[in-house]
Each structure stands twice: as structure tokens, then as C-alpha cells.
Amino acid sequence: MARSFSGSLVPCSPLWPSRAKKTITVHIQTLDVDMEFSVPYRATGKEVFDKAANTIGLRETWFFGLQLANQSTQATSTEMWIDESKRIIDQINLPSDNKPVQFYLLVKFYPVKISDLIQDITRHLFYLQVKDQILSRIIYAPANVCVMLASYALQAKFGDYNPTKHKVGQLGDEPLIPKEIMKKYELPNEGWEENVLAWYAEHSREPNLERDKEWAELQYLEVAQNSLSMFGMNYFLIQNKKNANLWLGVDADGLSVFEMDNQEKPVIAFPWNEVTNISFSDKKFIIKPVNASSDDYKFYTQKIRTNRMILQMCMGYYDLYTRRLKGDTLIVQALKQQAKEERKRKLMEREKLDIERRAKEEAIKQKEQLVRRFEAQSRKANDKLQRKKEIVEGLEEKHKIAEEQANFLAKKATEARLETQRYKGENLKSLEENQMLKRLLREREEAAQSAASSAECGALEAYRLRKELDTARTRETAARTKLLEITNQSFNTSEEVDLSSYLNRNNSLSSPNGSTSSGIDAAGGDLVGRVENARLEEAKRSEEFETQLQSLKDKLEEVRVDKSDPIEIVDEDKYQTLRRITAGDTRSRIAFFQSL
């Protein structure tokens, strides 16, 4: 969601004279932020534009301009730029209901090389506008280029590819490929996302230290500029002396002429270094070439307003052309130095964060190792305790059995004694009976003695088993105590190692004597060198990139519905076309234009 800024201008400011009491409210939108403020009734376009640029911190203002929004006008979108030298009220129809006047702050002029952009906010606004134009088909892009651009858009949005998070169907609701392109191929949405994710994963394997949002947006813009002929082109409907309808394209390279049915491939072009003067008279537009022997380059428009907008665009691009010839101004030099220092600071911060991340990962790894060690010791102690419990249970069972045997033998001994006493109490009637009784008595006494001896042995065995049971219970208690000590010691050690490891890592990052600071400075210098080497390697990989792009095009070609579509047939790249249409002298190209 776009952020919003609001405010009002100070009445005593030099730009807004105190006598200008009447004000109008303006609402300015970019593709990133919205802002609303009041301006004097007679404020110029430049005053409003400067206020908006200062609000968002935009310094490279020469690339941008203000456009009207929701205005009842017959002008086309290319004719709605606000003239900064004129008052706002002279260029718009004020709303009758006192609502804010709606403007867009958009990219108006494009550089020859997108890498010349200095500020991050400048590059980000370029990225948002170009992406919006590609998805809305204002800029046509072939299917393979759309897939490549979508992969860089994902890199800018999500960062490095993560196979667990970035899957088909989980890339958000934002469109990746223009709908018109998808209709031309027999490929479902999942198929397009698979192709985009394949390239997205490839970016994460590139050896680049700056593979962040800024890097991804810059790669997106460079691919778009180098691959798409409609990039940065402003189109105007014109006629030559034969009244043939043609498109005039104005961009950073110069003036190009297109046939009505093809805005991608120009038929002729005039670079800025061949132009010496630009003017118009009524509906006739005149461009004087540097070669005095050549005829003037003349064409016609249907409205004077169109000529004004063509002149405004030509003057803006010609001004950028002369800027390149003169070299960087003091403002540009200051911006470049500031951007260089900012990049160095970001690299150092990124390296510092990487060191901290590795330190935390190592601390977590150590903690996990301690936890695993503690769990192993706990399992071992639990197993030992379980074995002790089993031994104790076995001894208790033996003790119970021994007690039962002892009770049984004691009972038998008691019965024998009672039986003996009964026999002794009887009065034998005869000697034979007495002898027999004596014999029986001796036998009973021997049996009683044997039973008593067995009972005594059983009692001794029961006593021994009870002693062993007490010893086992004592060992079990000792084992439980030792397990508790191991548990407490393992948790304390885990916390100490984790905290001390992390504190030592942090202390190594920022020591009081400043030794780390000097190390980071040295690391920063080394990082800058590695970045330069990475950029050189990027140039070496350009040929491989073209091969991969062609491979993707061949793969998509197999599922394209209408293979006879002329707009899909590209027999030369953008720069080959530019060299071809600027070949020959100016006179022959002007004659060719008039003959169209």
C-alpha cells in the first residue's frame, strides 16, 4: 500500500509570497507514495514539482515530470505533461467542488544507460514504472523476456530463492506475466510459475555480494533496456509530406520513425548528434540537421499541442545529451560520492550482519549439541534406573516366596510338636504298644528336629534376602540422586555455553580499542574489490545469458498458439536495428522519410 504525506507550505517562504492568500490543494501520486499539500493559487509547475521531489527526497529531478490525472481533456497520455515554466492554473481545469487537483509524478526522460542512475529512490521509481508498463502492455516484451523479468521481480520482492517458501501457487497475487502474453501460449499458470521459479533459483547461485533488492531492480531495468525496443520511447502521431500516418518516437538516442502497424521496429532514425535546431510553426515541426547541405527534417501533426509536447520532449532529451558531453556537474558529482559512500556503508553493514548471523548460528548449533548430549545422558541414566528397578522387583519377589516357605515350615513344625505331645499323653496298654509308641515317638521327634532345622534355614535365607532388598533400595536412591545432578548440570552448562559464545561473538564485533572497526574497514575495501571483480565476471557471462534466453524462447515456442504473429518474429536485436536505421548520411534518411 502506498504511503502518504500531507502538509502545507509556509506562507512566509520565499517561494510562496505572503500576499498570495488564495491556495489550491494538490494530490500527487507516484507508484510508491502519495502526498497532498497546498500551494499558492499562482504557483508554477516547477514550484509544485520541487515541493513533491523534496518530500520524497528525490534529487535526480531531471528525469521526472508531473502529469495530469482525471482531467477532461482531449489530449493523449503523451500530451499531458505539465509545463514547469507556466502556472498550474493556466494548464488545468480546477475542480468545481474544491477537491484536490490530481497529478502523477512519473519518469519523463530515460538515460542512455540505466546504470547511470545514482539514487536508490530514482532507480526504484524507474523500476516500478517500467514494470507497470510491461505488465499493462504499454511496453511490449516477448514471452522469454517476460519470464526473465518476472524472476528479477521475485528476487526484488522476496530476496534469495528458498525452495521451502517459494513454490508454485505461493508467489502472491501480484501478476508476473502480462495476460495477453499468456493467452498466446498453451501453458497453464503453474507452467509459467515453474519457468519463472527456475530462473529465480538461478539468480541465487550467482556469486554476487550485492544480490539484494537494489541489485535485482537494477538487473530488471538493464534487461528491459537492452532487450526491449519500446523501452523509454515516447510516441507521437505525425504525417510526412505525402500525408502518410507514421509514429514519431523520441528517446535518449534521438528521433525514430515507425510505421503505423509496428511500434517496435523503427524504419529510420536521427541521433541527437545530427540535430542542431528544433522548432515548430503551427502544425509543422522542423528539425535542422548539423549537415547544412541536408534538407530540414519536416513533419506535420494534427494539433499544435502535440507539437508543443514533441518540442518539450526533444528539448529535455537534448539537454540530457549535452549533459553527457559536458561531464558531471557539481551536483551529480556530489550525488555520486554520496551514493558511493552509501554503498560502502551498506556493504560493511551487510558483512557485519553476516558475521553476527554466523555467530548466532554457531551458538545455536552448540546449544543443539549440548541438548543432544544431555538427552543421551538422560536416556542412559533412565535405562540404568529401569534395570535397578527390575532387580529390586526380582529381589522383592524372592523375599516374598522365602517368607511364604518359612511360614509353611513353621506351621509344619508346630503340627509335629502337637502330634508328639498327643502321642506322649496317651496311655499305652501294652509293652508292644509302648515300644511301638516309643519308636513312633523317636521317628516323630526326628521329623520334628528335621522340620525345626529346615525352619531355621528358611528364616536365615529370608533375613539374607531382606538385607539384599535394603541394599538394592539404597542403590536405587543413589541412582535417582545422580540423575537429578546430571540434569541440573547439563541445563546450566547449556545456558552458559550459549550465552558466553554469543557474548564472545558480539565482543569480537565491537571491541573497545577499535580493533574490529579497523578490521571492518579493511573488509569493506576488500568487498569493494570483490564487487568490481563480480561486475567484470557479469560482462563475461553475458554471452551465456543470451544463450539461456534463447533456450527459454525455444522452449516457449513449442507451446505458442499463433506462430505466425509478426510481432513475435524478431530477426535482430535492439542495437542491431539502431545501427541499421542510422546508417547512411542524413540527407538520404530524410529523403527516405519523405518517401514513406
ABEGO torsion letter per residue (X at the ends): XBBBBBEBBBAABAABBAABABBBBBBBBBAABBBBBBBBAABBAAAAAAAAAAAAGBABAAABBBBBBGBBBABBAAAABBBAABBAAAABBBBAAGBBBBBBBBBABBBABAAABABAAAAAAAAAAAAAAAAAGABBBBAAAAAAAAAAAAAAAAEBBBAAABBBGAAEABBABBAAAAAABBBBAAAAAAAAAAAAAAAAABBBAABBAAAAAAAAAAAAAAABAABGBBBBBBBBAAGBBBBBBBBAAEBBBBBAABAABBABBBBAAABABBBBBEABBBBBBABAABBBBBBBBABAAAAAAAAAAAAAAAAAAAAAAAEBBAAAAAAAAAAAAAAAAAAAAAAAAAAAAAAAAAAAAAAAAAAAAAAAAAAAAAAAAAAAAAAAAAAAAAAAAAAAAAAAAAAAAAAAAAAAAAAAABBBABAAAAAAAAAAAAAAAAAAAAAAAAAAAAAAAAAAAAAAAAAAAAAAAAAAAAAAAAAAAAAAAAAAAAAAAAAAAAAAABBAAGAAAAAAAAAAAAAAAAAAAAAAAAAAAAAAAAAAAAAAAAAAAAABABAABAAABBABBAAAAAAAAABEBAAAAAAAAAAX
